[in-house]
Amino acid sequence: MTERLAAEVFPPGEFIQDELDARGWAQADLAEIMGRPPRVINEIIAGKRGISPETAQGLGDAFGTGAQFWMNMEAAYQLSKIRSDDRVVRRAALFEKVPLKEMLRRHWIENSDNLDVVEKQVKTFFQLKSIEDPLPSLAHAARKSADYSEMTSAMCAWMLRVRQLASTLKAPRFSEQGLESCFAKLKQLMANPEDARHVQRVLLEHGIRFVVIEPLSGSKVDGACLWLNKSSPVVAASLRYDRIDAFWFTLWHELGHIKNRDGMETAIYDTDLVGEGAKSSADKPPEELAADDFSTKSCIDQPELQGFIARVHPLYSKLKIMGFAAKLGVHPGIVVGQLQHRQKIPYSYHREMLARIRATVTETTLTDGWGHILPNAI
């Protein structure tokens, strides 16, 4: 409070003049004491020249106050002449509330010099009545690499973008009776990476919308299941792990949630990953354990895998893996992924068999990211 009043009422020069008057010194006397030209002292007292660190030290030594006293006074006085910019405060609030920079880069909202326009777009995107309102809590089931007690702004933005894009896809009414047919068709696509281009078509035919959205920094999301309504499920993938095993495990995991109608009313997080970051299943919610189990079994027939392990362990050659994968009708990378997850082989083994799949999937799937720029309102 003292600093604010001094800055508002008194420039530093007035305090210097008070010190001179109290001592009976003239400005020329102070100039001689400090070894400075009289003109410089006069300009400082008149407020025409600021107090530099060297001058502050000289004043502090001359008056016995210390240099910091004069530096603080000068800083407070200079700040008092500058009006606070409300636009900076509002921008800072936006950057703190939402991942604004990435949303602008991805064209989820359009940049504008008019801050009112940007705030309006943020409110529309996050479905807020006021910019001060908390971000919405969205019902969904998601696979992430970190456990959050609350949904982060990056995750919230990603999920809302999923809903936005999925809403543009036309699909017949979803029926649980058609799931087995859907699953059977998907399994026919697991042998060749190129066949993943048909995943969206197969899912749409059975009333399931499928979109791919590059994750925002900090969201650390692999996939999600949500519902536009009770008869319109959505599967979203981030493809941040560009590997065929990760793609199919995440896809089957989210389809397991749809099969069990998870994520319709509450948020469910799965923090178990495919690969080196995989965590123990201890303390997982039952919905996630069920989805993991469904995905594992859907990727590879588990009794067959157990038999394969019993026959060849510990000599998992590429030739044996390829032969086993061909027998099951899946890509060898999917076998490698499960062997790595079971810790039967190190994660450094046979990594060249983990085929990349992102380019194939995004070629035919509604995609936002990796150069696929979609309008903010479609």
C-alpha positions, 0 to 999 in steps of 0.5 A: 500500500505504501508503494502504491501511494508513493507512486501515485502521489510523489515522484522520487525527485520530491523525496530527494528535495525533501532530503536536501531541505532537511539537511540544508543542502542545495542541489549543487551540494548533492551534485558535488557529493555524488560526483555528478553534474548539477544538470543531472541532479536538477533533471532527476529532481524535476522528474525529467530523468529517471534514477539509474542503479548507479544514481540510486547507489549514490543517493543511498550513500549520500542520504544513508537510506540504501540504494534499494529504497530509491530503486523501489521508489523509481520503479513504483513511480514509473509503473504509476504512469502506465495504465494496466491493460485489461486485455493482458489480464483477459488473455492470461486468463484464457491461456490459463483456462484452456489450451488456447495456443494449440486450439488456435494452431489447429484452427479449432478457433480462429485468431482475432485481434478482437479479444471479445471475438476470441472469448466468444469462440472459446465459450461456444467451443466449451459450451460455456455461458460465461468465460468464468464458468468451469469447463464441462465434465464430459461422460466418456471412457478414455485411455490415457498415460497419466491418472488425473483426478479431474479432466484437464483442459487439454483433455476436455478440448480434445473430447469436445473436438471428438464430439464436434467431428463425430456429429458430422458423420452420418450413421444408421441407428446403433444396435447391439445385435449387430455388434458381433457382425461388426467385430467379425468384419473388423477381425478380417482387417487385422492381417494387413496394415493397409486394410485398416483403411476400412475400419471407419467404413465398417464401424459406420455401417454398424452405427458406430462413428469413428474419428482420429484426432491428434492429441493436444500437448498434455492430454496424453490420450490414446483413445476414447468412447463416448455417446452422442446419445443412447443410440449413437456411440463414438470411438476416437483414436489419437494414434500417438503411438504409430504402431499396429499393435497399439492401434488395434488394442486401443480400438478393441478396448474402446469397442469393449466399452461400447459393448458394455455401454460404458462412458454414457453417464460418467467419466472412466479413465484407463491408465494402462498402456500398450508398450513400455509405459504399461501399468499394473491392473491393480486398483483399476475400475472393473469397467477398465478390466473388462475392456482390457480383457475384451481387447486382449482376447479380440486381438489374439485368441488367448489359448492359442497364444498360450500354446504358442508360448509353451511351444517356443519359449524362449526362442521367439524368432521372426519366422515363428512369430510370422507363422503363428500370426498367419495361422491366426489371421493377424499381423505379426506386430500384434503378436509381438505387442502381446509378447512384449506386454506379457514380458516374454520378450524385451521391448527392444526385440522385433520392433521392426515388425510393429508396422506403422499405421497412422498414414493408412488410417488417416487416409480414409478416416475423418481426421484432425491433425498431422496436417489435416486441417478442418474448419472450426465449425463443420 
